[in-house]
């Protein structure tokens, strides 16, 4: 292999990944813009409703932002690296990828759900859940792996283009999923014992894990819903 050929490969692959990164970063900024807009819309509601049920958007830097509402926290995080899918992944079976393998290189945005009290009271043992992850490629096409309202959109990868309408739909779906993802009491056997140290701590800082489905296995973990392509 000659030097020119080697350098051309390096430049070609690097340019591909840089382009995907730029699309992912622009998508992340679009998400921020939409959440800021939703927060502003919420602020125009009756003041008493705002005070009793917060809807607070917080920008945490280039690669993270948060939304607190109704006792929940959604955390959006953009990964700074570019990924390619395993050849066994469903998306690799689509004609869209077969026509151009470079389309399988994607940036990734993760959406996590935590209880707001876990952060408010520093309950470091509490757990959160990855409820969806968004993949964006060089064509600004996207699909989502996730649960129910978040959906599993690999079938629409070739048609679904990320724009303001799609971004708002994703955010609203994540919020709706979280609102309907309720906190259940943990199984009695899992919490029947408590240490003296735990008991001496305040209730909110007890070292007993809290999570919406901690200790439970429920069918919804395996249910998927396909959202309509924008």
C-alpha positions as CSV (number, residue, x, y, z in Angstrom):
1,X,0.0,0.0,0.0
2,X,1.4,3.4,-1.1
3,X,1.6,6.4,1.2
4,X,-1.0,8.2,-0.8
5,X,-3.5,5.3,-0.6
6,X,-2.9,5.1,3.2
7,X,-3.4,8.8,3.7
8,X,-6.5,8.8,1.5
9,X,-8.0,6.1,3.7
10,X,-7.2,8.0,6.9
11,X,-8.7,11.2,5.5
12,X,-11.8,9.5,4.1
13,X,-12.6,7.7,7.3
14,X,-11.8,10.7,9.4
15,X,-14.0,13.0,7.3
16,X,-16.9,10.5,7.5
17,X,-16.8,10.4,11.3
18,X,-16.3,14.1,11.5
19,X,-19.4,14.7,9.4
20,X,-21.5,12.3,11.5
21,X,-20.2,14.0,14.7
22,X,-21.3,17.4,13.3
23,X,-24.8,16.1,12.5
24,X,-25.1,14.5,16.0
25,X,-23.9,17.7,17.7
26,X,-26.3,19.9,15.7
27,X,-29.1,17.5,16.6
28,X,-28.2,17.7,20.3
29,X,-28.3,21.5,20.1
30,X,-31.7,21.3,18.4
31,X,-33.0,19.2,21.3
32,X,-31.8,21.8,23.7
33,X,-33.6,24.5,21.7
34,X,-36.8,22.6,21.7
35,X,-36.7,21.8,25.5
36,X,-36.0,25.4,26.2
37,X,-39.0,26.3,24.1
38,X,-41.2,23.7,25.9
39,X,-40.0,25.1,29.3
40,X,-41.0,28.6,28.1
41,X,-44.5,27.3,27.0
42,X,-44.9,25.7,30.5
43,X,-44.0,29.0,32.2
44,X,-47.0,30.6,30.6
45,X,-49.4,28.3,32.4
46,X,-51.2,29.3,35.6
47,X,-48.6,30.2,38.2
48,X,-50.1,27.8,40.9
49,X,-49.7,24.9,38.5
50,X,-46.1,25.8,37.8
51,X,-45.3,26.0,41.5
52,X,-46.8,22.7,42.4
53,X,-45.5,20.7,39.4
54,X,-42.1,21.9,38.2
55,X,-41.0,21.7,34.6
56,X,-37.3,22.8,34.7
57,X,-34.8,22.6,31.9
58,X,-31.1,22.8,32.8
59,X,-28.2,23.0,30.3
60,X,-25.2,21.2,31.8
61,X,-22.7,21.9,29.0
62,X,-22.1,20.9,25.4
63,X,-22.9,17.2,25.9
64,X,-25.6,17.0,28.6
65,X,-28.9,18.6,29.6
66,X,-31.6,17.8,32.0
67,X,-35.4,18.1,32.4
68,X,-37.0,17.8,35.8
69,X,-40.8,17.4,36.0
70,X,-43.4,15.7,38.2
71,X,-40.8,14.0,40.4
72,X,-38.7,12.7,37.5
73,X,-35.5,13.6,35.9
74,X,-34.7,13.1,32.2
75,X,-31.0,13.3,31.3
76,X,-29.9,13.6,27.7
77,X,-26.2,12.8,27.0
78,X,-24.4,12.9,23.7
79,X,-21.5,10.5,23.3
80,X,-18.5,12.2,21.6
81,X,-17.5,9.1,19.7
82,X,-18.9,7.6,16.5
83,X,-20.1,4.0,16.4
84,X,-20.7,1.3,13.8
85,X,-23.2,-1.5,14.3
86,X,-22.5,-5.2,14.6
87,X,-23.2,-7.1,11.4
88,X,-25.9,-9.0,13.4
89,X,-27.8,-5.8,14.3
90,X,-31.2,-5.5,12.7
91,X,-30.3,-2.1,11.1
92,X,-27.6,-3.8,9.1
93,X,-30.2,-5.9,7.3
94,X,-32.0,-2.9,5.8
95,X,-31.6,-2.1,2.1
96,X,-30.7,1.5,3.1
97,X,-27.5,0.3,4.7
98,X,-26.8,-2.3,2.1
99,X,-26.8,0.4,-0.5
100,X,-24.1,2.4,1.3
101,X,-22.3,0.9,4.3
102,X,-21.1,4.3,5.4
103,X,-24.6,5.0,6.5
104,X,-24.1,2.5,9.4
105,X,-21.7,4.9,11.1
106,X,-23.7,6.9,13.7
107,X,-23.4,9.3,16.6
108,X,-25.4,8.5,19.7
109,X,-27.6,10.4,22.2
110,X,-28.7,8.6,25.3
111,X,-31.8,9.4,27.3
112,X,-31.8,8.3,31.0
113,X,-34.7,8.5,33.5
114,X,-33.9,9.0,37.2
115,X,-36.0,10.1,40.2
116,X,-35.6,13.8,40.9
117,X,-35.3,13.0,44.6
118,X,-32.2,10.8,43.9
119,X,-30.3,14.0,43.1
120,X,-32.1,16.3,45.5
121,X,-31.2,14.2,48.5
122,X,-27.9,12.7,47.2
123,X,-29.2,9.1,47.2
124,X,-26.2,7.8,45.5
125,X,-27.4,4.2,45.6
126,X,-30.5,4.9,43.6
127,X,-30.7,3.6,40.0
128,X,-31.7,5.2,36.7
129,X,-32.8,3.6,33.4
130,X,-31.7,4.0,29.8
131,X,-35.1,4.5,28.2
132,X,-33.9,5.3,24.7
133,X,-30.9,6.0,22.5
134,X,-30.9,8.0,19.3
135,X,-28.6,7.2,16.4
136,X,-27.8,9.8,13.7
137,X,-25.8,9.1,10.5
138,X,-24.1,11.1,7.8
139,X,-27.4,11.7,5.9
140,X,-28.9,13.2,9.1
141,X,-31.2,10.1,9.1
142,X,-32.0,8.6,12.5
143,X,-33.5,5.7,14.3
144,X,-34.2,5.0,18.0
145,X,-33.8,2.0,20.2
146,X,-36.1,2.2,23.2
147,X,-39.3,1.3,24.9
148,X,-42.9,1.9,24.0
149,X,-43.4,5.6,23.2
150,X,-39.6,5.9,22.5
151,X,-39.9,3.1,19.9
152,X,-37.6,1.1,17.8
153,X,-37.4,2.8,14.5
154,X,-34.9,0.9,12.5
155,X,-37.5,0.1,9.8
156,X,-37.7,3.9,9.1
157,X,-34.0,4.6,9.1
158,X,-33.9,5.2,5.3
159,X,-36.8,7.7,5.4
160,X,-36.6,9.3,8.9
161,X,-34.7,12.6,8.7
162,X,-33.9,14.5,11.8
163,X,-35.5,18.0,11.8
164,X,-37.3,20.2,14.3
165,X,-40.6,18.2,14.1
166,X,-38.8,14.9,14.6
167,X,-36.8,16.2,17.5
168,X,-39.9,17.6,19.3
169,X,-41.7,14.3,18.7
170,X,-38.8,12.4,20.3
171,X,-38.6,14.7,23.3
172,X,-42.4,14.6,23.9
173,X,-42.4,10.8,23.6
174,X,-39.6,10.5,26.2
175,X,-41.6,12.7,28.6
176,X,-44.8,10.7,28.0
177,X,-43.0,7.4,28.6
178,X,-41.5,8.7,31.8
179,X,-44.8,10.0,33.1
180,X,-46.4,6.6,32.6
181,X,-43.3,4.7,34.0
182,X,-44.4,4.6,37.6
183,X,-42.5,3.9,40.8
184,X,-43.5,0.6,42.3
185,X,-42.9,-0.6,45.8
186,X,-40.0,-3.0,45.9
187,X,-40.6,-6.7,46.9
188,X,-40.9,-7.1,50.7
189,X,-38.1,-9.7,50.7
190,X,-35.7,-7.2,49.2
191,X,-36.1,-4.6,51.9
192,X,-37.1,-6.5,55.1
193,X,-33.6,-6.0,56.6
194,X,-32.1,-2.7,57.5
195,X,-28.8,-1.9,59.2
196,X,-28.5,0.4,62.3
197,X,-26.5,2.8,60.2
198,X,-29.3,3.0,57.6
199,X,-31.8,3.6,60.3
200,X,-29.8,6.4,61.9
201,X,-29.6,8.2,58.6
202,X,-32.4,10.5,57.5
203,X,-35.1,8.8,55.6
204,X,-34.1,10.4,52.3
205,X,-30.5,9.4,52.6
206,X,-31.0,5.7,53.6
207,X,-28.7,3.4,51.7
208,X,-31.6,1.4,50.3
209,X,-31.7,1.5,46.5
210,X,-34.7,3.2,45.0
211,X,-35.7,2.7,41.4
212,X,-38.9,2.5,39.4
213,X,-38.6,-1.3,38.7
214,X,-35.9,-2.3,41.2
215,X,-36.3,-6.0,42.0
216,X,-39.0,-6.4,39.4
217,X,-39.1,-8.1,36.0
218,X,-42.0,-6.8,34.0
219,X,-43.2,-7.5,30.4
220,X,-42.8,-3.9,29.4
221,X,-39.0,-4.4,29.4
222,X,-39.4,-6.3,26.2
223,X,-42.2,-4.3,24.5
224,X,-41.4,-2.1,21.6
225,X,-43.5,0.4,19.7
226,X,-42.7,1.9,16.3
227,X,-43.5,5.6,16.0
228,X,-44.6,7.0,12.6
229,X,-41.8,8.4,10.5
230,X,-41.9,12.2,10.4
